[in-house]
Amino acid sequence: MYYTGDEKYAGGTAVLFLTDIYGLASPEDLRLADSFGRAGYFVVAPDLFNGSPSPMDMNAPGFNQSQFLASHGPDVTDPIIGKGIRYLREVRGAQRVAVTGYCFGGRYALRFAGENQGVDAAFAAHPSGWTDEEIAAITLPASVAHGQNDELNPLALRQQMEDILDNKTTPWEVDLYSGAMHGFAVRPNTTVPQQRFAYETSFIQAVRWFEFWAK
């Protein structure tokens, strides 16, 4: 696990940070987790890949992305996340847990926004691999950030998610950032104004959501 934020934390709201496919080896992921720490939260990022995340270059010889994802499905990943939630609740004394996830982790942030999962609110940026059933199972306040040019979440798929959420009474929101590519909330091209805006504002979106729904 990666820990950041107030070391004297003794209750209140904590953040469970779920990384993208690059895991704790990604400086960008850790930098973003630290941002939540500076926002006043105690943050835990579990090692979703047991020390063997995707290489930063997914075209690296011998790496098979489809095989990697298949070996890190819910049957493997859910227990790791559950352990992180129990740590925050039982060891750190968190009264509330907000979960934030990105790409790979975004799917699981939404997955854990269901009933009796141990969290109070969820935020997901450019989630990948989610299913209709997982969105339909959401019962807790959930916020999603999509990029206009995200090849993994094209318009039809984004609309599909909103159509499911539209039938819910639980609070939800889906924000769309123009000009943003997949991964914009973690590793944008900050020389492009739209991508920099999406990066900075999606972080504020998550913090405001947690401040209101996980207070």
Secondary structure, DSSP 8 states (H G I E B T S, - for coil): -EEES-TT--SSEEEEEE--TTGGG-HHHHHHHHHHHHTT-EEEE--TTTT----SSTTSTT--HHHHHHTTSHHHHHHHHHHHHHIIIIIS--SEEEEEEETHHHHHHHHTTBTTSS-SEEEEES--S--HHHHHTB-S-EEEEEEEE-TTS-HHHHHHHHHHHTT--S-EEEEEEEEEETTTTTS--TTSHHHHHHHHHHHHHHHHHHHHH--
